[in-house]
Amino acid sequence: MTTPVLHVHPLSSCCQKVLIAARVLGATLEERFLNLGDPAVRAAFAELSPMGKMPLLEDGDRRVAETSIIIEYLQLHHAGSDARLIPEGADASLDVRFWDRFSDFYVMTPMQALTAERLKPAGQGSDAAVDDARQMLLKSYAVLDRQLQAGGWMAGTDFSMADCAVAPALFYAVAYVPLPKELTHLRAYFERLMAHPSVAAVVDGARPWFKYFPGREGLARRFYDPDA
């Protein structure tokens, strides 16, 4: 039985989401570095993934795309022991999937919009787009804070796919839009996320690449020290 191949870049928030999940599930993967800045690599990857998006999982003849689907696939086919990120109960699994989607749409998407604005040539950015993304993040932060009033993890007492989604999205988002002081539940949750062994390992693996993150000046020194 061959080891599944995960095409990733350690700086990518989408890739980090799956890398965190794979660690929690105990899935053995070959992590294949993907440099889409190389035209030859990009062309070869387009043969595997027509949309050209990473991460992508290859498991024998099967190719699995989209982060949440990859995580569900890993849980179905490659999880170690009884590890789960999506609970068996129907209602509980819907809660996990909802907060997973919420994170991708309302935290990761505006964060990526701010990154895209930073990457535009001088004078070509959109102040309106930046303001819209910032306001969306602040609104999303408030929703997450309310969800976390009871403490624990995003969708209950167990670390789940929802937390795998929130962790990288929030990590980069706060570099652009810091968490307001009054959102004490979300601030405490962020610290729990960063202390989780799988999250901490993935963040640590990305450290050499943070110097390329457009919002790096907003990263806390414990994660990125430009003078180190």
C-alpha positions in Angstrom: 0.0 0.0 0.0 1.5 3.3 -1.1 1.7 6.4 1.1 -0.7 9.1 0.1 1.0 12.2 -1.3 -0.1 15.7 -0.1 0.9 18.5 -2.4 1.5 21.5 -0.1 3.3 24.7 0.6 3.9 25.3 4.4 3.0 29.0 4.2 -0.4 28.4 2.8 -3.3 28.7 5.3 -5.3 26.1 3.3 -2.4 23.6 3.4 -1.9 24.3 7.1 -5.5 23.4 7.7 -5.0 19.9 6.3 -1.5 19.5 7.8 -3.0 20.1 11.3 -5.8 17.6 10.6 -3.4 15.0 9.4 -1.3 15.2 12.5 -4.4 14.9 14.8 -5.7 12.0 12.8 -2.3 10.3 12.8 -2.4 10.0 9.0 0.9 9.0 7.4 1.5 11.2 4.3 4.3 12.2 2.0 4.3 15.9 2.1 5.4 17.1 -1.4 6.6 20.7 -1.5 4.7 22.7 -4.1 6.3 25.9 -5.5 3.7 27.3 -7.9 6.0 30.2 -8.6 8.0 27.8 -10.8 6.3 27.6 -14.3 7.3 24.0 -14.8 5.9 22.9 -11.4 2.8 24.9 -12.0 2.2 23.3 -15.4 2.8 19.8 -14.0 0.4 20.5 -11.1 -2.3 21.7 -13.5 -2.3 18.2 -14.9 -3.2 16.9 -11.4 -5.5 19.7 -10.3 -7.3 21.5 -13.2 -8.1 24.5 -10.9 -4.5 24.7 -9.9 -5.3 25.0 -6.2 -3.4 23.4 -3.3 -3.5 21.3 -1.2 -4.2 18.2 -3.3 -4.1 14.7 -2.0 -3.1 11.8 -4.3 -4.0 8.3 -2.9 -3.1 5.8 -5.6 -5.2 6.6 -8.6 -7.5 8.8 -6.6 -7.1 12.6 -6.3 -8.9 14.5 -3.6 -9.2 18.3 -3.6 -10.6 21.0 -1.3 -9.5 21.1 2.3 -12.6 19.9 4.1 -13.1 17.0 1.7 -9.4 16.0 2.1 -9.8 16.0 5.9 -13.0 13.9 5.7 -11.2 11.5 3.3 -8.3 11.1 5.6 -10.6 10.4 8.5 -12.4 7.7 6.5 -9.3 6.0 5.1 -6.1 6.9 6.9 -6.9 7.9 10.5 -5.0 6.1 13.2 -6.8 4.2 16.0 -10.0 6.0 16.9 -9.0 9.5 16.0 -11.8 11.7 14.7 -12.2 15.3 13.6 -15.8 14.9 12.5 -18.0 13.2 15.1 -20.3 10.3 14.3 -23.5 12.0 15.6 -25.5 13.7 12.8 -26.2 17.0 14.7 -22.7 17.2 16.1 -21.1 16.6 12.7 -23.3 19.4 11.3 -22.0 21.8 13.9 -18.4 21.0 13.0 -19.1 21.4 9.3 -20.9 24.7 9.9 -18.0 26.2 11.9 -15.5 24.8 9.3 -17.5 26.6 6.6 -17.8 29.8 8.6 -14.1 29.9 9.1 -13.3 29.4 5.5 -15.8 31.9 4.2 -15.7 34.6 6.9 -12.2 34.5 8.3 -9.9 32.9 5.7 -11.6 34.6 2.7 -11.3 38.2 4.0 -7.8 37.4 5.3 -6.8 36.3 1.8 -8.4 39.4 0.4 -6.1 41.6 2.5 -3.2 39.5 1.4 -4.2 40.0 -2.2 -4.4 43.8 -1.7 -0.8 43.8 -0.2 0.5 42.0 -3.3 -0.9 44.5 -5.8 1.5 47.0 -7.3 1.8 50.4 -5.6 -1.2 52.6 -6.4 -3.4 49.8 -7.6 -4.9 48.6 -4.3 -8.5 49.2 -3.3 -9.1 51.1 -0.1 -12.8 49.9 -0.3 -11.7 46.3 -0.6 -9.4 46.6 2.4 -12.1 48.2 4.5 -14.7 45.6 3.5 -12.3 42.8 4.5 -11.4 44.4 7.8 -15.0 44.9 8.7 -15.9 41.3 7.8 -13.1 40.1 10.0 -14.3 42.2 12.9 -17.8 40.9 12.5 -16.6 37.3 12.3 -14.5 37.8 15.4 -17.5 38.9 17.3 -19.5 35.8 16.1 -16.7 33.5 17.1 -16.4 35.1 20.5 -20.0 34.5 21.2 -19.7 30.8 20.1 -16.8 30.4 22.5 -18.4 31.7 25.7 -18.4 28.2 27.2 -14.7 27.8 26.5 -13.4 24.6 25.0 -13.1 24.2 21.2 -15.0 25.8 18.3 -17.7 23.2 18.0 -17.8 21.8 21.5 -15.5 20.0 24.0 -13.4 18.1 21.4 -10.8 19.5 18.9 -12.4 19.1 15.5 -12.2 20.0 11.8 -13.6 23.3 12.7 -10.5 24.1 14.8 -8.3 22.9 12.0 -10.0 25.5 9.8 -9.9 28.4 12.3 -6.3 28.0 13.4 -4.4 29.1 10.2 -7.1 31.5 9.1 -7.1 33.3 12.5 -3.3 33.1 12.8 -2.9 35.2 9.6 -6.0 37.3 10.1 -4.9 38.8 13.4 -1.7 40.0 11.7 -3.9 42.4 9.7 -6.7 43.0 12.2 -5.8 42.3 15.8 -8.4 40.8 18.1 -10.2 43.5 20.0 -9.4 43.4 23.8 -13.1 43.0 24.7 -13.3 39.7 22.9 -11.9 37.7 25.8 -13.3 34.3 24.8 -11.8 34.5 21.3 -8.5 35.8 22.7 -8.3 32.9 25.1 -9.2 30.4 22.4 -6.4 31.8 20.1 -3.9 30.9 22.9 -5.4 27.4 23.2 -5.1 26.9 19.5 -1.5 28.0 19.4 -0.7 25.7 22.3 -2.3 22.7 20.7 0.5 20.3 19.7 -0.6 19.8 16.1 -1.2 23.5 15.5 2.1 24.4 17.2 4.0 21.9 15.0 2.5 23.2 11.8 3.2 26.8 12.8 6.8 25.9 13.6 7.2 24.2 10.2 6.1 27.4 8.5 8.5 29.7 10.4 11.2 29.8 7.7 8.5 31.1 5.3 6.9 33.8 7.4 9.4 36.3 5.9 7.4 36.0 2.7 4.0 36.6 4.3 2.8 40.1 3.1 1.4 40.9 6.6 4.5 39.7 8.5 5.0 42.9 10.4 1.7 42.1 12.2 2.9 38.7 13.4 3.8 38.5 17.1 7.5 38.2 17.8 7.0 34.8 19.3 6.1 33.6 15.8 8.3 35.8 13.6 11.2 37.9 14.6 12.6 39.8 11.6 15.9 40.4 13.5 16.5 36.8 14.3 
